[in-house]
Amino acid sequence: MSTSEVVGSAGLRAHWHAVANVDSLVGSPVGVRLLGDDYVLWRGPDGNVVAAPDSCPHRQSPLSAGTIESGCLRCPYHGWLFGAEGVCQEVPSAAAGVPVPPRAHLETVYAAEKYGLVWICPGEPAAPIPEVGEEDDSDFRRINTEVQVWKVAAPRMVDNFLDIAHFPFVHVGTFGGAQDPRVSPVELEELEGGFFGYRYEIVAENPDEARATSGSREPVVERAMSSGFRLPLMVRSTIEYRSGLRHVLLLASTPMDAESSYFTFVVWRNDDFDVPAEEVIAFDRAIGEEDRVMLERLDGEMPLDRTVLVSVQADKASVEWRRRFAELVRG
């Protein structure tokens, strides 16, 4: 199955995908791309996020180039006005008393806000947005990051985020230099929030720029970690230090199309909240940049057939994710 077939699958369209930060929905509509289709997002007059195809039904102008008026979206071409649930409220060129054409209304898709992100589902949702229990724990704070565009297919990203064998090679510039390249056997299990993966321990370098994240000034730190997936493309990584500090990451890979993806990560931490958020996530950003550089060197297509790629025991989590993911997209 090719990446283009994956992007077009009904299975992916029946799940939620993170496409933007909630903070981006201020003052202007936002255009996003998901599974090869373009959508426009805005906050409607009732305060709820509206998501619809980024095309005016009149003459197909991109609505994301329009303006917001009291929660309604004004098309930049002929001024048609769309309100809550995409209902067309005004056609400026029409004579007084002439009703709005029935097909003038936008065909909206499911939209939701969670964890500081905007999520959309183009089809009928088959499962809820994954739960992260730390969101409702007052001992934890949430830190959001920007939504980036990576020139890589989303399945490649999930495969990478489930893998620890690349740490001492790809991440030698951040934390991986102290890690033994040999990977001990792992057992797959159910993790928090319905994620599925494995637990492991590593010894990580702790340079000056990492100390705001680790909460330690030691040159190396021991990390008790878990990494797991939630279909179709979500990964949760949990890092716990000896001090009791927990650093939870939700890694969201969203397929814009067959070759490009949105990427963002959300962090939850049970620290004392004194360290500025930007300092806490600076090291995670650097780690993500190392991943991006490596992944953008790869061919865009991620083979799902188990006979194409050679895998070893260290790839156990990725192999299981690819098996389940292939079943989902093939229906």
NORRAMO-V801802 format. One record per residue. RES is the residue in one letter. SS is DSSP state (A for helix, B for strand, O for the rest). PHI is phi in radians with two decimals (NA if undefined). PSI is psi in whole degrees, -180 to 180 (none if undefined). Layout:
BEGIN
res={RES	RES}
ss={SS	SS}
phi={PHI	PHI}
psi={PSI	PSI}
END
This chain:
BEGIN
res={M	S	T	S	E	V	V	G	S	A	G	L	R	A	H	W	H	A	V	A	N	V	D	S	L	V	G	S	P	V	G	V	R	L	L	G	D	D	Y	V	L	W	R	G	P	D	G	N	V	V	A	A	P	D	S	C	P	H	R	Q	S	P	L	S	A	G	T	I	E	S	G	C	L	R	C	P	Y	H	G	W	L	F	G	A	E	G	V	C	Q	E	V	P	S	A	A	A	G	V	P	V	P	P	R	A	H	L	E	T	V	Y	A	A	E	K	Y	G	L	V	W	I	C	P	G	E	P	A	A	P	I	P	E	V	G	E	E	D	D	S	D	F	R	R	I	N	T	E	V	Q	V	W	K	V	A	A	P	R	M	V	D	N	F	L	D	I	A	H	F	P	F	V	H	V	G	T	F	G	G	A	Q	D	P	R	V	S	P	V	E	L	E	E	L	E	G	G	F	F	G	Y	R	Y	E	I	V	A	E	N	P	D	E	A	R	A	T	S	G	S	R	E	P	V	V	E	R	A	M	S	S	G	F	R	L	P	L	M	V	R	S	T	I	E	Y	R	S	G	L	R	H	V	L	L	L	A	S	T	P	M	D	A	E	S	S	Y	F	T	F	V	V	W	R	N	D	D	F	D	V	P	A	E	E	V	I	A	F	D	R	A	I	G	E	E	D	R	V	M	L	E	R	L	D	G	E	M	P	L	D	R	T	V	L	V	S	V	Q	A	D	K	A	S	V	E	W	R	R	R	F	A	E	L	V	R	G}
ss={O	O	A	A	A	A	A	O	O	A	A	A	A	O	O	O	B	B	B	B	B	A	A	A	O	O	O	O	O	B	B	B	B	B	O	O	B	B	B	B	B	B	B	O	O	O	O	O	B	B	B	B	B	O	O	O	O	O	O	O	O	O	A	A	A	O	B	B	B	O	O	B	B	B	O	O	O	O	O	O	B	B	O	A	A	A	O	B	B	B	O	O	O	O	O	O	O	O	O	O	O	A	A	A	O	O	O	B	B	B	B	B	B	B	O	O	B	B	B	B	B	O	O	O	O	O	O	O	O	O	O	O	A	A	A	A	O	O	O	O	B	B	B	B	O	O	O	B	B	B	O	O	O	A	A	A	A	A	A	A	A	O	O	O	O	O	A	A	A	A	O	O	O	O	O	A	A	A	O	O	O	O	O	O	O	O	O	O	B	B	O	A	A	A	O	B	B	B	B	B	B	B	B	B	B	O	O	A	A	A	A	A	A	A	O	O	O	O	O	B	B	B	B	B	B	B	B	B	B	B	O	O	O	B	B	B	B	B	B	B	O	O	O	O	O	B	B	B	B	B	B	B	B	B	B	O	O	O	O	O	B	B	B	B	B	B	B	B	B	O	O	O	O	O	O	O	A	A	A	A	A	A	A	A	A	A	A	A	A	A	A	A	A	A	A	O	O	O	O	O	O	O	O	O	O	O	O	O	O	O	O	O	A	A	A	A	A	A	A	A	A	A	A	A	A	A	A	A	A	A	O}
phi={NA	-1.43	-1.09	-1.11	-1.20	-1.08	-1.06	-1.53	-1.32	-1.16	-1.05	-1.21	-1.26	-1.70	-2.26	-1.45	-2.34	-1.40	-2.16	-2.86	-1.44	-1.00	-1.13	-1.33	-1.55	-2.28	1.53	-2.42	-1.20	-2.13	-1.66	-2.35	-2.16	-2.46	0.93	1.50	-2.02	-1.73	-2.25	-2.00	-2.08	-2.78	-1.63	-1.27	-1.09	-1.57	1.57	-1.50	-1.28	-1.95	-2.26	-2.62	-0.94	-1.44	-2.70	-1.21	-1.15	-1.34	-2.36	1.13	-1.16	-1.18	-1.21	-1.15	-1.56	-1.49	-2.26	-1.88	-2.25	0.90	1.49	-1.86	-1.72	-1.76	-1.15	-1.32	-1.58	-2.16	1.38	-1.02	-2.06	-2.13	-1.97	-0.97	1.03	1.31	-1.23	-1.30	-1.81	-2.72	-2.12	-0.98	-1.38	-1.39	-1.19	-0.98	1.54	-1.38	-1.20	-1.20	-0.99	-0.99	-1.57	-1.37	-1.31	-1.36	-1.56	-1.23	-2.05	-1.08	-2.41	-2.66	-2.02	-2.80	1.03	1.34	-2.07	-1.70	-2.02	-2.30	-2.32	-1.23	-1.95	-1.39	-1.02	-1.58	-2.74	-1.33	-1.08	-0.97	-1.62	-2.13	-1.06	-1.13	-1.04	-1.78	-1.76	-1.16	-1.35	-1.96	-1.94	-1.82	-2.19	-1.71	-2.17	-1.18	-1.59	-1.79	-1.89	-1.89	-1.50	-2.72	-1.20	-0.99	-1.02	-1.06	-1.20	-1.09	-0.98	-1.17	-1.23	-1.54	-1.86	-1.88	-1.19	-1.50	-0.94	-1.30	-2.00	-1.29	-1.84	-1.14	-1.42	-2.10	-2.10	-1.44	-1.14	-1.64	-1.58	-1.23	-1.18	-1.31	-1.88	-1.20	-0.99	-2.14	-2.01	-1.44	-2.72	-1.26	-1.98	-1.03	1.20	1.43	-1.41	-2.26	-3.10	-2.63	-1.94	-2.81	-2.25	-2.40	-1.85	-2.06	-1.14	-2.28	-1.16	-0.92	-1.25	-1.67	-1.24	-1.18	-1.40	-1.44	1.26	-2.33	-1.86	-1.20	-1.16	-2.34	-2.31	-1.60	-2.09	-1.64	-2.24	-2.47	-2.36	-2.65	-1.99	-2.34	-1.03	-1.54	-2.44	-1.78	-2.28	-2.01	-2.15	-2.03	-2.09	-2.20	-1.77	-1.03	-1.23	1.69	-1.16	-1.99	-2.22	-1.86	-2.10	-1.87	-1.80	-1.88	-1.93	-2.13	-1.30	-1.19	-2.76	-1.25	-2.15	-2.27	-2.51	-1.48	-2.38	-2.58	-2.30	-2.04	-2.04	-2.12	-2.44	-1.74	-1.58	-1.51	1.21	-1.39	-1.31	-0.96	-0.97	-1.11	-1.23	-1.10	-1.66	-1.03	-1.23	-1.08	-1.07	-1.12	-1.11	-1.07	-1.16	-1.09	-1.09	-1.04	-1.02	-1.18	-1.15	-1.26	-1.45	-1.51	-1.07	-1.09	-1.51	-1.86	-1.05	-1.73	-1.15	-1.19	-1.58	-1.45	-1.65	-1.56	-2.13	-2.18	-1.06	-1.14	-1.66	-0.97	-1.17	-1.13	-1.08	-1.19	-1.08	-1.08	-1.10	-1.21	-1.12	-1.10	-1.10	-1.15	-1.34	-1.50	1.28}
psi={128	165	-36	-36	-36	-48	-34	4	145	-30	-44	-33	-12	17	162	142	135	125	-15	162	144	-37	-16	-15	63	112	-33	155	158	129	134	163	132	125	38	-2	149	136	155	139	141	163	117	176	-21	3	-9	149	135	136	130	162	139	59	122	133	-11	-66	25	26	144	117	-22	-14	3	-162	162	131	105	42	0	148	122	122	136	-11	-58	8	11	144	130	133	-147	138	21	14	128	121	-17	136	98	-31	-12	146	155	135	-10	124	155	134	140	-33	11	-18	147	143	89	160	166	136	146	160	131	138	31	11	154	127	141	152	113	-23	-162	120	127	-15	156	169	137	146	137	107	-29	-18	-34	12	118	-14	-12	146	151	138	123	155	169	157	119	163	121	137	65	148	139	-40	-33	-37	-44	-44	-43	-42	-20	-3	132	-9	-20	-8	-51	0	-55	-35	28	-24	-9	-81	-9	-9	-23	0	140	127	-17	135	122	152	142	157	132	142	167	133	-176	146	20	10	155	127	-134	161	148	170	143	160	122	143	148	68	173	-42	-11	-10	-27	-30	-44	-22	17	152	6	148	-29	152	149	134	125	121	161	147	131	161	157	121	144	-34	25	142	136	131	128	129	127	132	165	-28	-12	-5	128	135	106	131	133	117	115	115	119	120	110	-45	-160	-19	-14	153	153	145	133	157	147	138	138	135	142	49	-171	4	5	-33	128	142	-41	-34	-37	-42	-3	-41	-40	-38	-43	-39	-45	-36	-37	-41	-46	-47	-43	-48	-34	-7	-16	156	143	-26	135	106	132	-19	127	-12	-8	-47	145	125	153	-180	-29	-17	15	-46	-42	-41	-43	-40	-46	-37	-48	-38	-42	-40	-39	-47	-23	-12	none}
END
